[in-house]
Amino acid sequence: MHELAITEGVVDAVTERLPDARITCVHLEIGALSGVVADSVRFCFDLVTEGTNLEGARLEITETAGRCHCKVCGSDFEPDGPIAICPCGSIEVKVIAGEELKISSVQVA
Amino acid sequence: MCATCGCSGAAVARLYPADWRDEGSGRDRDRGRAARGHDHEHDHGGHDHGGHEHGGHEHGDDGAIMWPSADTGDERTIRLQQKVLAKNDRRAEANRDWLRRRGVLAINLMSSPGAGKTTLLERTARELGDKMAITVIEGDQAASLDAKRIRSAGCEVVQINTGAGCHLDAEMVAEGLRMLAPPSGSVVMIENVGNLVCPSLFDLGEEARVVLASVTEGDDKPLKYPHMFRRADLILVSKTDLLPYVDFDSRRHASDVKKTSPDALMLQVSAATGAGMQEWYDWLRRRTPAPHE
């Protein structure tokens, strides 16, 4: 359940940047290949924000798709699941997108 | 944990020095409490430090951008574009830099619980201990059983209990390194909490990631825990002495490892019989920096 530590990381980062603001909404971007489950972050969010300046804030998560480049056939493709295998059968692939795990923006009152 | 004021999260670190004997908790020493001039990052909100100074805080720029944009009614949107793990990543980079400047090889050893990490380290310490300086950072949720095993094998060890945490993070390792003060030209083995999921996300500042996959766990782990295997530099298939007794298809396992981690090296070892251990030692020796003059 590393999503608990991830969610704590979100709260730490926001309170460090904006210690005096009352945060009403947090926007996260979580990639399909990041290894983080958005629903688990949602589950932890209320618990972790309690007693902080994020308490009561909404949580909006944008889940972005994975994107890989095949070094053998040269095509870009969206991997089917967390293991990146090109439709041509090659496993020599480079992840281009989908590993994002970031705080896009916050809203303050 | 802050070694001066003791302020911390849930994690607790304890050093088992070279003269430690298992005579109950009374002999356990926490050398970290005597440390001075420490260098760390943490949130100092909400408590009083009683006037002492905190030197060397590093709050590096993570490239986050912060500017106000369109207001919507009573709310104002502030763009951050900041990596969630930026703080851990900064601390990990500081650890990596410190280790390189000192000439120390740090290995992040990960696996599921019971795959044989501690047994591997015990044998490694016994067989390499007189040729190579090895210290160990032990991560477990609770107890110091592993630290005592490692200490008995002749290594200085710091036990970090993560409490509710399911992985080590860079700040815990920084604290462990401060307590161990590993010598130049040595190896620090960081035995992560037994878990094939969470530790894969947290950079500790290590030079290499080693994943143990025991034959008793079955051959399907690479496909079930791809994140862990994808970021490995070396995969040690462990407990190979038990191959005749378990249903483990080595060829299938190797083929699945190729899919999840095409760049990783794979070795087969048995810490019980010693088979394959020499290749593991050679791999370690190739990466260990020469001691500074």
Contacts between the chains, C-beta under 8 A, distances in Angstrom:
chain1	res1	chain2	res2	distance
A	1	B	166	6.1
A	1	B	198	7.3
A	2	B	166	6.1
A	2	B	167	6.2
A	2	B	197	6.5
A	2	B	198	3.5
A	2	B	201	5.7
A	2	B	202	7.7
A	4	B	164	7.6
A	5	B	165	6.6
A	5	B	166	7.6
A	5	B	167	7.1
A	5	B	169	7.2
A	5	B	198	7.3
A	5	B	202	7.8
A	6	B	84	5.9
A	6	B	85	7.5
A	6	B	201	7.6
A	9	B	84	4.8
A	9	B	85	5.7
A	9	B	87	6.7
A	9	B	88	7.0
A	10	B	84	5.5
A	12	B	43	6.4
A	12	B	87	6.3
A	13	B	80	7.6
A	13	B	82	5.7
A	13	B	84	6.6
A	13	B	86	6.4
A	13	B	87	6.5
A	14	B	80	7.5
A	15	B	43	7.5
A	15	B	45	7.5
A	16	B	43	6.7
A	16	B	87	7.7
A	17	B	64	7.3
A	17	B	66	6.3
A	17	B	80	6.5
A	17	B	82	7.4
A	18	B	78	7.0
A	19	B	45	7.1
A	21	B	78	7.9
A	24	B	75	5.5
A	25	B	75	7.1
A	28	B	84	7.4
A	35	B	197	7.7
A	35	B	200	6.4
A	35	B	201	5.5
A	35	B	227	4.2
A	36	B	201	7.4
A	82	B	226	4.8
A	82	B	227	6.6
A	83	B	223	6.6
A	83	B	226	4.8
A	83	B	259	6.0
A	83	B	260	6.0
A	85	B	259	6.2
A	91	B	258	6.3
A	91	B	259	5.0
A	91	B	262	5.3
A	92	B	262	6.2
A	101	B	83	6.5
A	101	B	84	4.8
A	101	B	85	6.5
A	102	B	80	8.0
A	102	B	81	6.4
A	102	B	82	6.0
A	102	B	83	5.1
A	102	B	84	6.0
A	103	B	80	4.8
A	103	B	81	7.6
A	103	B	82	4.9
A	103	B	83	8.0
A	103	B	84	6.2
A	104	B	79	6.9
A	104	B	80	6.8
A	104	B	81	6.3
A	105	B	69	7.7
A	105	B	77	5.4
A	105	B	78	6.1
A	105	B	79	4.5
A	105	B	80	5.8
A	105	B	81	7.7
A	106	B	77	7.5
A	106	B	78	5.4
A	106	B	80	6.3
A	107	B	72	7.5
A	107	B	75	4.4
A	107	B	76	6.7
A	107	B	77	5.2
A	107	B	78	7.5
A	108	B	75	6.8
A	108	B	76	5.3
A	108	B	78	6.2
A	109	B	74	6.3
A	109	B	75	6.1
